[in-house]
Amino acid sequence: MEELRKQLAGLINSANLPFEAKFYVLKDVFREVSDLYNNLLKEEQKQETKEEVKDEAE
């Protein structure tokens, strides 16, 4: 994980973009990753609920 962080920081620092552009790109990437993570959590909760209902029905 630390290696990924270092690579991202290096890539961002070497990009020929104004600081504001770097900020907004990172913000967009963070939002996308957050959305994916939240969707994953929702799917896991749905699966757990299905399994609980199935167990109760048996």
C-alpha angles and dihedrals in degrees: 000000000000090000091055090050091051092048092049092048091049092049093048093046092050095048113109094229134115115263091251091057091050089050094052093046090052091046091053093047091049091050092051093048091046091051091050091048093049091049090051091052091049091051091049090050091050090051092049091049091050091050092049092050090048092050092049091050093055 
